[in-house]
Amino acid sequence: MKTYKKAGVNIPAGDELVRRIRDKVRSTFSRGVLADIGAFAAFYDGKFRGVRQPVLVSSVDGVGTKLKVAFMMKKHDTVGQDLVNHCVNDIAVCGAQPLFFLDYFATGKLSPSITESVVKGMVKACKENSCSLIGGETAEMPGFYHEHEYDVAGMIVGVAEKKTLFNEKRVKAGDSLIGLPSTGLHTNGYSLARAVLFERYKVDNYVEELGTTLGAALLTIHRSYLQAIMTVKHFAETHAFAHITGGGLVANVSRVVPKGLTVNIDWQRWERPAVFKLIQKCGNVPEDDMRRTFNLGVGLVIVTSQRGTDKVMDTLRQHGEAPFVIGSVVKK
């Protein structure tokens, strides 16, 4: 006799997961959340106090092969934070404030404890970003994933005042590029990093250059820049923001630069974190590849007027940031 459970899908495990995460997820709910866990869809109140012309801003992303490091480390409580923070950054650079987040978690055989750890990370990051985790999908797909492996993706929705949205129209020749430090690779470049570093090291090897184990360095959480962005976004001197993800600095900053202009980056203006130096040394990776693949220590770029550079940097420092000028916008 064949049953769904014998085919590899364990419905009681799914029920157990919901029991484990229900209160954690509810703890992220804001006043705008109108439905409890278990409904067929999530509901969010469409009234946005103080916003005259609301624009909904959305983004979707994953964590990529950073998950492979989490599997090797058997540590699952950070990738959920990575996922939320990455999505938050993508809408925050457009000028949006996060409202709610939804996730998709797929695995071959559901482990309530592993999935709970991932969701706990999402809950932590949602709280830190004042964002509600209002829905999700857990898919158990036998034979599709290796044992104890999974994939996770997230979708975020935020709101912005239409007239305050950031776009390339504000950016002018002569504008300054201010960088804020990354915490490491964030969620990009792991296919190259793993190919290089795991030829020489094991995940639990202590690496002197890093001051920690390789696995711990690679699992460093992708930070959120929401508060830094909100601190300076209302300044007239602030023209644009760029979240530095896949493609590196030039490709991502160019997304907010109008036609006829380009970016001039001085690559010697900051010290690259040790993990990038290690990758380049161990793999003999060409400099062009490093620049196209990694953030190289700069996770956010703020484009400001030349006149307003000092004002923006001073404000950021007062809020605990460590900004540095990395270049400028110039005519092609």
C-alpha positions in Angstrom: 0.0 0.0 0.0 1.4 3.4 -1.0 0.7 6.5 1.1 1.9 10.1 0.8 4.2 9.6 3.7 5.8 6.5 2.1 6.3 8.6 -1.0 8.4 10.9 1.1 6.0 13.7 2.1 5.4 14.0 5.9 2.3 16.2 6.5 2.6 15.8 10.3 6.2 17.3 10.1 4.7 20.3 8.3 2.1 20.7 11.1 4.9 20.5 13.7 6.8 23.2 11.9 3.8 25.5 11.9 3.4 24.9 15.6 7.1 25.8 16.2 7.1 29.0 14.2 3.6 30.4 14.8 4.3 32.6 17.7 7.7 33.7 16.3 6.1 34.8 13.0 3.2 36.6 14.8 5.8 38.6 16.8 6.7 40.5 13.6 3.1 41.5 12.8 2.3 45.2 12.6 -1.1 46.9 12.7 -1.3 46.6 8.9 -1.4 42.8 9.0 -5.1 41.7 8.7 -4.9 37.9 8.6 -3.5 35.3 10.9 -1.2 32.3 9.9 -3.1 29.6 8.0 -5.2 31.7 5.6 -4.9 31.0 1.9 -3.3 34.4 1.3 -1.8 37.2 3.4 -3.7 40.5 3.9 -2.1 43.9 4.5 -4.0 47.2 5.1 -3.5 49.5 2.1 -3.8 52.7 4.1 -0.3 54.4 4.6 -0.5 57.2 7.1 1.4 60.3 6.0 1.9 59.1 2.4 0.0 61.1 -0.1 1.0 59.3 -3.3 2.0 55.8 -2.2 4.0 53.6 -4.5 4.4 49.9 -3.7 8.0 48.8 -4.2 8.8 45.1 -4.4 11.7 42.8 -4.9 12.4 39.0 -4.8 15.7 37.2 -4.2 17.5 34.2 -2.8 20.7 33.4 -0.9 22.4 31.5 -3.7 25.2 29.0 -3.0 25.9 30.5 0.4 23.5 27.9 1.5 26.1 25.2 0.7 28.3 26.7 3.4 25.3 26.6 5.9 24.8 22.9 5.0 28.5 22.2 5.6 28.5 24.1 8.9 25.1 22.7 9.9 24.2 26.2 10.9 20.9 27.5 9.6 20.0 30.6 11.7 21.9 33.2 9.6 20.7 32.5 6.0 17.2 33.7 6.9 18.7 37.0 8.0 20.7 37.2 4.8 17.6 36.7 2.8 15.5 39.4 4.5 18.4 42.0 4.7 19.2 41.5 1.0 15.6 42.1 0.0 15.3 45.1 2.3 18.3 46.7 0.8 17.0 46.3 -2.7 13.9 48.3 -2.0 15.5 50.7 0.5 17.9 52.0 -2.2 14.8 53.0 -4.2 13.5 55.1 -1.2 11.0 52.5 0.1 10.2 51.6 3.7 9.6 47.8 4.1 6.1 46.7 4.9 6.0 42.9 4.7 8.0 39.9 3.6 7.0 36.4 2.3 9.2 33.4 2.0 9.5 30.1 0.0 11.3 27.2 1.6 11.8 24.0 -0.4 13.5 20.8 0.7 13.6 17.1 0.0 12.6 15.9 3.5 11.3 18.4 5.9 13.2 18.8 9.2 11.1 21.0 11.5 14.2 21.9 13.5 16.3 23.1 10.5 13.4 25.0 9.0 12.6 26.6 12.3 16.2 27.8 12.5 15.9 29.4 9.1 12.6 31.1 9.9 14.0 32.3 13.3 16.6 34.2 11.2 13.9 35.7 9.1 12.0 36.7 12.1 15.0 38.4 13.7 15.8 40.4 10.6 12.2 41.3 10.0 12.0 42.8 13.5 15.3 44.7 13.0 13.9 46.2 9.8 10.4 46.8 11.2 8.9 44.5 8.6 6.1 41.9 9.0 6.7 38.3 8.0 3.1 37.6 6.8 3.2 34.6 4.7 5.3 31.7 3.4 5.3 28.4 1.5 7.0 25.2 2.7 7.4 22.6 -0.1 8.6 19.1 0.6 9.8 17.5 -2.6 11.3 14.0 -2.2 14.2 13.2 -4.5 14.6 16.8 -5.6 17.2 17.9 -3.0 20.0 16.1 -1.3 19.4 15.1 2.3 19.3 18.0 4.8 19.6 20.5 1.9 17.0 23.1 0.9 16.5 26.3 -1.1 15.0 29.5 0.2 13.7 32.6 -1.5 11.9 35.7 -0.3 9.7 38.5 -1.6 9.4 41.9 0.0 6.9 44.8 -0.5 7.5 48.3 0.8 6.0 51.7 0.3 7.4 55.1 -0.8 6.1 58.5 -1.5 6.1 58.9 -5.3 8.0 62.2 -5.4 10.7 60.8 -3.1 11.6 57.8 -5.2 15.2 57.6 -6.2 16.2 57.2 -9.9 19.0 58.1 -12.2 17.5 61.5 -13.1 19.0 63.1 -9.9 22.5 62.0 -10.7 24.9 64.6 -12.2 28.5 64.7 -13.4 30.8 65.6 -10.5 28.6 63.8 -7.9 30.6 61.9 -5.2 30.4 58.1 -4.6 30.3 57.4 -0.8 30.9 53.8 0.2 29.6 52.0 3.3 31.5 48.8 4.4 30.1 45.4 3.7 30.4 42.6 6.3 32.0 40.2 3.8 30.7 38.5 0.7 27.1 39.2 1.7 25.2 36.8 -0.7 27.1 37.0 -3.9 30.2 35.3 -5.4 30.0 32.1 -3.4 30.3 29.8 -6.4 33.8 31.3 -7.0 34.7 31.6 -3.4 33.8 28.0 -2.7 35.6 26.7 -5.8 38.8 28.5 -4.6 38.8 28.2 -0.8 37.5 24.6 -0.4 40.3 23.3 -2.5 42.7 24.4 0.2 40.7 24.6 3.4 38.0 22.7 5.2 35.0 24.6 6.5 36.0 24.3 10.1 39.7 25.2 9.5 40.9 28.2 11.5 42.4 30.7 9.0 44.9 33.1 10.5 44.3 35.8 7.9 40.6 35.8 8.7 41.0 35.5 12.5 38.3 32.8 12.6 37.2 29.6 10.8 36.6 29.7 7.1 32.9 28.7 7.6 32.3 31.5 10.1 33.8 34.1 7.8 31.7 32.9 4.9 28.5 32.9 6.9 28.9 36.4 8.1 25.5 38.0 7.8 24.6 40.2 4.9 23.9 43.5 6.7 20.9 45.7 6.3 21.6 49.3 5.2 18.0 50.5 5.9 18.8 52.7 8.9 21.8 54.3 7.1 19.7 55.0 4.0 16.8 56.5 6.1 19.3 58.7 7.9 20.3 60.6 4.8 17.7 59.9 2.1 15.8 63.2 2.8 18.8 65.4 2.2 18.7 67.4 -1.0 22.3 66.5 -1.5 21.6 62.8 -1.7 20.9 61.8 -5.3 20.9 58.0 -5.4 21.8 54.7 -3.6 23.2 51.5 -5.0 23.1 48.1 -3.3 26.3 46.3 -4.3 25.3 42.7 -5.2 26.1 40.4 -8.2 28.1 42.3 -10.8 30.2 44.3 -8.4 30.6 48.0 -7.8 30.7 49.3 -11.4 27.7 47.3 -12.7 25.5 48.1 -9.7 26.4 51.8 -9.4 25.9 52.2 -13.1 22.2 51.2 -12.6 21.5 54.6 -11.1 23.7 56.7 -13.5 22.0 58.2 -16.5 23.2 57.8 -20.1 26.2 59.9 -21.0 27.7 59.5 -17.6 29.8 56.8 -16.0 31.5 56.0 -12.7 35.2 56.6 -11.9 36.2 54.4 -8.9 39.5 54.7 -7.2 40.1 51.1 -6.1 42.9 52.2 -3.7 40.7 54.4 -1.5 39.8 51.6 1.0 41.3 48.5 2.5 39.8 45.3 1.2 38.6 42.8 3.8 40.9 39.8 4.3 38.4 37.3 2.9 38.7 38.9 -0.6 42.5 39.0 -0.4 42.5 35.3 0.5 40.2 34.4 -2.4 42.3 36.3 -4.9 45.6 34.8 -3.6 44.4 31.2 -3.3 42.7 31.1 -6.7 45.0 33.5 -8.5 41.8 35.2 -9.5 42.3 38.0 -12.1 41.5 41.5 -10.8 38.8 42.0 -13.4 37.0 38.9 -12.1 37.3 40.1 -8.5 35.7 43.4 -9.4 32.9 41.8 -11.4 32.1 39.1 -8.8 32.4 40.6 -5.4 31.5 43.8 -3.5 35.2 43.9 -2.3 34.2 45.5 1.0 31.7 48.1 -0.2 28.1 47.0 0.3 26.3 50.3 -0.3 27.1 53.3 -2.4 25.5 56.7 -1.8 25.6 59.2 -4.7 25.7 62.8 -3.4 26.4 66.2 -4.8 30.0 67.2 -4.4 29.0 70.1 -2.2 27.0 67.8 0.1 29.6 65.0 0.5 30.9 66.2 3.9 27.4 66.8 5.3 26.3 63.3 4.4 29.4 61.6 5.7 29.3 63.6 8.9 25.7 62.5 9.5 26.5 58.9 8.8 29.4 59.0 11.2 27.2 60.4 13.9 25.0 57.3 13.5 27.8 54.9 13.8 28.7 54.3 10.2 32.2 54.5 8.6 31.7 56.1 5.2 34.5 56.7 2.7 34.6 58.3 -0.7 35.4 55.8 -3.4 35.1 57.9 -6.6 32.8 60.1 -8.6 30.4 60.4 -11.5 32.0 61.6 -14.7 31.1 62.2 -18.3 31.7 59.3 -20.7 
